[in-house]
Amino acid sequence: MSTSHVSEAAEHEVDETVHDHPSDLMYVKVAIFLAVLTALEVGTYFLEDASTTLLVAILFPMMIIKFGTVIMYFMHLKYDNPLFKRVFLFGLVLAVAVFSIVFTAFEFWDDQYLKYLRG
């Protein structure tokens, strides 16, 4: 087998895995979307009368949307093997679960509740 046949076979193999790459305009749109979302997140700091529950209810979905947008476009998981997408989504679910448990622990396992148990 000559060298030209090997390189032709290698080129054909690579061509099967090539996907349409997003255009520069798509990256600009995603960057603008992320900038607007970040501005909205920063804007929550100016909500003076907002409770912690309201802030968490506003910021958690924004965090999830930003995480998903970054991994899908900038890490190219939208065009990659679905296994990689599942690994990152599992990490996101795990992070949300851990944050929720920690927030619950701060709210429900505080010392003020122990006063009622001691009598």
C-alpha positions in Angstrom: 0.0 0.0 0.0 1.5 3.3 -1.0 1.6 6.4 1.1 -1.0 8.2 -1.0 -3.6 5.5 -0.3 -3.0 5.7 3.4 -3.3 9.5 3.5 -6.5 9.3 1.4 -8.0 6.8 3.8 -7.0 9.0 6.7 -8.6 12.1 5.1 -11.8 10.1 4.5 -11.9 9.0 8.1 -11.5 12.6 9.3 -14.2 13.9 7.0 -16.8 11.6 8.6 -16.3 13.2 12.0 -16.3 16.9 10.8 -19.3 18.9 11.8 -20.5 22.3 10.9 -18.6 24.8 13.0 -20.6 27.8 14.3 -19.9 31.0 12.6 -18.2 34.0 14.2 -21.6 35.7 14.2 -23.0 32.9 16.3 -20.2 33.3 18.9 -20.9 37.1 19.0 -24.6 36.4 19.6 -23.8 33.9 22.4 -21.3 36.4 24.0 -24.0 39.1 23.9 -26.5 36.8 25.4 -24.1 35.9 28.2 -23.3 39.5 28.8 -27.0 40.4 29.1 -27.5 37.5 31.5 -24.5 38.6 33.5 -25.9 42.1 33.7 -29.2 40.8 35.0 -27.3 38.8 37.6 -25.4 41.8 38.7 -28.7 43.8 38.7 -30.0 41.5 41.5 -27.5 43.1 43.9 -29.6 46.3 43.6 -32.8 44.6 44.8 -32.6 46.0 48.3 -35.8 44.4 49.7 -35.3 41.0 48.0 -35.3 38.0 50.3 -32.7 35.3 50.0 -35.3 32.9 48.6 -36.2 35.3 45.9 -32.5 35.9 45.0 -31.9 32.1 44.8 -35.0 31.6 42.7 -33.7 34.3 40.3 -30.0 33.4 40.3 -30.2 29.6 40.1 -31.9 29.5 36.7 -29.6 32.1 35.4 -26.6 30.1 36.6 -27.9 26.9 34.9 -28.6 28.8 31.6 -25.2 30.3 31.6 -23.5 27.0 32.4 -25.4 25.2 29.7 -24.7 27.9 27.1 -21.0 27.9 27.8 -20.6 24.1 27.7 -22.8 23.8 24.6 -21.2 26.5 22.5 -17.7 27.4 23.8 -16.8 23.8 24.7 -18.5 22.5 21.5 -20.5 19.8 23.3 -23.4 20.6 21.1 -21.5 18.9 18.3 -19.7 16.3 20.3 -20.4 12.8 21.5 -23.6 12.9 23.7 -21.6 11.1 26.5 -19.6 14.3 27.1 -22.8 16.3 27.3 -24.2 13.9 29.9 -21.0 14.1 32.0 -21.2 17.9 32.2 -25.0 17.9 32.8 -24.4 15.4 35.7 -21.9 17.8 37.1 -24.4 20.6 36.9 -27.1 18.5 38.6 -24.7 17.4 41.3 -23.6 21.1 41.9 -27.3 22.2 42.2 -28.0 19.3 44.6 -25.0 20.2 46.8 -25.9 23.9 46.8 -29.5 23.1 47.7 -28.4 20.8 50.6 -26.0 23.5 51.9 -28.7 26.2 51.7 -31.1 23.8 53.5 -28.6 23.1 56.2 -28.0 26.8 56.8 -31.8 27.4 57.0 -33.0 24.5 59.0 -30.1 23.4 61.1 -29.4 26.7 62.6 -29.0 27.2 66.4 -32.3 29.0 66.7 -34.2 25.8 66.1 -32.2 23.9 68.7 -33.5 26.4 71.3 -37.0 25.0 70.8 -35.8 21.4 71.2 -34.0 22.1 74.5 -37.0 23.7 76.0 
